[in-house]
Amino acid sequence: MSIAKYLHSATWFLPVRIILSSIYGILISMRNFCYNKGLFKIHRVKTPVISVGNISAGGSGKTILVQSLVQYFLDQNKNPSILSRGYGRQTKGLLVVANMTAHRASVLESGDEPFLLAQNFPGVPVVVSENRVVGAQYLEDNFTPDVIILDDGFQHRRLFRDLDIVIIDYPSTQKQHLLPWGNFREKAHELHRADQILYSKNARGSKQGQNLSFTLEKKVYNSQDSSLNLDELSGDYGLFAGLGNPQYFFDSVNAIHGPAHTQISFPDHAQYTQGQLDMITDNSCSYWITTQKDYIKLDPGFCEAHSIYFIRVKSELPAVVLNDLKKYFN
């Protein structure tokens, strides 16, 4: 168990987490107050900006929705671009992950999610920057996109967005306390800033057209992007993933491919240290299935030696989002 998970579950540490949560809440409330009152400046760029974010920590499907948005604009013969903080990357400042002709940075330099997006959409510019205003201006000045899609942008208020989409991951909202006591990044009433609220993973109380569903392909891929149908694979198989909510992924694969022999959960954005790789190799499985986000961080030779494949996950744009896109971006 990681130190973070141990401290989060330890009863003796609860009073400390409550105190830290209260301090964090005061700071976040002050920051939002300053933006709401115009004391902190919100910067606009000329290009329309769509933000995809959430209000709770952990996986909610943001990057999958970003992919759906990128594909939508490509299908409309538009030129989208992607802007991300690049969480977990080993670099600082502005970095061009991919331009319109080439993939320019490694997964360690980019962060796993920007690297994945660049890999899946050749020709779509991808930039990472802690300062999203600088990143948006760079995209606008160097690539003249029709739209900038901001991955994980709800809490980054310095950059104005024309459409603010928030995904609520229902299971992660059951503990409605702020970090590190609970899972919330900010208080639930801040959802009033969102233009659209989508619900994923067994949502309750959502309105028609607001549900965000995820679909797994019934085939797997390797490092050469060659595919195999799931029913072509036989023997005991294992699942592993480093996600905010890996159990949802495990349950989804089990539902379409039968129960896995082994399931291993790694921390979100896991970098796959030798110890983590040993956890995979120490299990006797005929083959393994993981997410594309995890697969891109593994050595192709290691994947081939241990019969590791990734499965793609897709989502359909909900009706409320499609209506806004047709209204504002066509």
N, C-alpha and C positions, 0 to 999 in steps of 0.2 A: 504494500500500500504506500502511495506517495505521501510525503510530509503534509501537503495541502489537504489531501483527503483525510489523513489521520486527524489533523487539527480541526477539520470541519465536522468530523464525527465524534470527537472526544468531548465528553460531558463536562470535564473540568475546564475546557477552553471556552465554553459557551458564554460566560460573562464577558470575556475579552472580545468575542465576536460581536456581542450586542453593543458594547461600547464603541468598537470600531465602526459598526454599522451606523450608529447614531452620528458619529463625526462625519462619516462619508455622506450621510443624508443631508446634513447641514451644508456641507460644501457644494453638493450637487444642487440643492435648492437655491443657494446664493448665486451660483453660476447661471442657472436658468432664469432667475429673477433679473440678473444683469442683461441677459439677452432679450428677455421679454420687454424690458423698459428702455432698450436702446443704449444701455451703458456700454455694452460690448457690441462691436460692429459685426453685422452679417454681410459677407461679401458676395456679390453677384458676378457671374461671368455671362458672356453673351450666349453661350450654348445652353440649351435646356439640360437640366440635371434631374435625374431620377435616383432617389436614394432607396436602398433596401436595407432594413435594419430590424432590430428587435428590442425588447425592453428587459429581457432576462438573459442571464449568462447561459452559455451552452448552445448546442446545435439546434437550429430551428429550420434549416433548409434555405438560408439566405443565398448561399452561392448557387444552389440549384435554381432558385428563382431568377437570379442574375443571368444564368445561362438561358433561361426561357425568354427573358427580355432581349438579350442579345440576338437570339435566333429570330424573334419577332421582327426586330428592326432590319436584320439582314433579309428576311423574307419580303420586307417592304422596300427593298433596294435603298435602304438608308445606311449611313456609315456610323455605327455605334463605337464608343470607346469605353474602357473600363478603368475605374480609379479605386484603389484600395489602400489601406494603411500598410498592408503586408505584415500581418501579425506573425510573430515568430521568426521573422527573417534575420539573417546575420549581417545585415547592412543597415545604414542609417541614411536619412535624407531622401531626395527624389531619385528614383531608379526606373529606367525604362525596361520593363520586363519583356515586352515585344512591341515592335513597330509594325508597319504595314507589310514588311517584306521578310522579317526574320524574328525568331525567338532569341533574345539577347542575354538572358540571365538564367542562372541555375535555380533550382528549387530552394537551395539554402539562401541564396541571395534575394530571392523574390518573396519567400513565404509560400506555403503549399497551395493555398487557394488561388492567388494570382497566377502562379505557375500553371495550375490546372486549367484556368480560364484561357490563358494564352495558348496552351496546348490544344484545347478543344476548338478554338476559333482563330486559326491562322489568318493573318491579315487584319485582325482587329487590334488596335493599339491598347496595351495594358501598361499602366503606370502605377507605381506604389510611392506613397509619400505620407509621412506623419502629418504634414501640413496639407490638408486636402485642398485648400484654396490655391496654394502653389501648384499642386498637382493638376488641378482643373485648368488653371491658366496655361500650364505647359502643354496639356493635351490640345487646348484650343489654339494655341499659337503655332504648334508644330504639326498637327494632323487635321485641323478644321473639321472635327466630327459633327454629325447632325445631332447627337445626343451623348451625354456623359452619364454612365451608369455607375453609381457610387455604392460599393459593396460595404455593408456594415456601417452605415452613415447616420443612424438616427441620433446618436449622442454627439455627433460632430456638428455643432451648430454654426460654426463660422462660415460655412459655405451654404449659400441659399440653394434650395432645391425647388424645382417646379412641381414635382410629384414626390411625396414622402410616403413610402409603403412600409408598414411595420408588420412583422410576422409574430403571432403569439403562439408559442409552443406550449400547448395546454399542460402537459405533465410538469414542465419546469416552472409553472406559475402557481403551483399548489402551496409553495412556501413563500408567501408574499411579504418577505422582509428584504431590505436592501443588503447588498454584499457587505461584509462576508458572512452575515448571519443567515441570509437567505440567498435567493438567486436573482433578485431584481437589480438592474443597473441604475434605475431611477424609479420614482414612485409612479404607480399606475395611472394617476390623474394626468401625468404628462402625455398620455396617449392622445390628448386633445390636439396635439401638434400634428398628428398623422393625417394624411389625406385618405388613406385606405388602410384598414386593419384586416389582415388575413389570419386564419386559424389553421393550424396544422396539428396532426397527430392526435386523433381522437378528441377533437374540440367539442365543447358543449356550449350551447347558447349562441352559436354563430348563425348569421343570417344567410339566406340563400345567395349563392354567388361569392361568398367570402371564404369558402373552404379551399385550402391548398393541399392537393393530393399529390403523392409521390408514387411513381411507378418504376419498378425494377424491370430491366430487360431480361428476357429469358435466355440470355446467352452471356458468356464471359469473354474477356479479352486478355491478351498477353502484351509484352513490351513491343512486339512488332505490330500491334493493333489487329492481329489475326483473331478471329472469333470462333468459339465453339458453342453449340447449343448445350444448355444445361443437361438435357437428357442424354448427351453423349458422354458425360462424366459418370464414373461409377466408383464405388468404394466409400469408406468412411471419409468424410471431409471435415475440415475445420474452418471456423470463421474468426477473423480478428479485425479490429478497427480502432483507430484513435479519433473518436468523435465526442462531441458534447453529450450525445445521447446514443451510445452504440447499441443499446438493447433494441431500439426501434429498428435499426438496420438488421440486427440478428433475427428478430422476429419476422421481418419482411422476407429475408432469404429463406428462412425455415418454412415459411408459408408456401413458397413456390417450388422449393427444392427438397423438402423433407428435413427432419431434424438433423442438425450438425452434431458430429461426434464431440467436438471441442469448440468452445467460444472463449476468446481472449479479448478483454477490454484494455486498451491503452489510454493514456491521457490524451485529451484533445490536442491536436497539432503535434503528436508524438514524432520525434526525430529518429526513432529506431536505433537506439544504442545497442551495443553488443549484448547486453543483458536482456533487452527486449527481443532481439533476434533469437537468442537462446531459448526464450519461452516458446517460440514457434517451432524451432528445430527439435526441442525436447519432446514434442508430441508426435506420435506416429499416426499421421493422416495421409491418405492417398493423395489428397490435393487440398488446397486452401482457396477460399474466396474472401476478398476484401474490397474496400471502396477504391475508386480511382484516386481519391485524395491521399490515401495511404500508399497505394501502389507506386505512385510517382516518386516516393521517397526511398524506395528500395532498389538495390542494385539488380539490374536485369539478370545477371548470372545467378544471384541468390534466388530470384523468383523462378528461374528455369529449373534450378537444382531441386527446388522443393515444391514444384508444380503449383505455383501461386498465380491466381488469376484475379482480375477485378471485374466488377459488374457495374454497369452504368445505371444511374438513377435520373429520371426525368420528372418534370411537373408540367401540367397544363396551366396556362394563365387563367386565373379566375375571371368570371364575367365582369366583376366590378373594375378590375384592372384593365381588361380589354376595352371597356367603355371609355375609360380615361385616356388610354393610349390613342384611340381613334379620335377622341375629341380634341386632344391637345397636341398630338405629335404626328398627325397625317398631313 
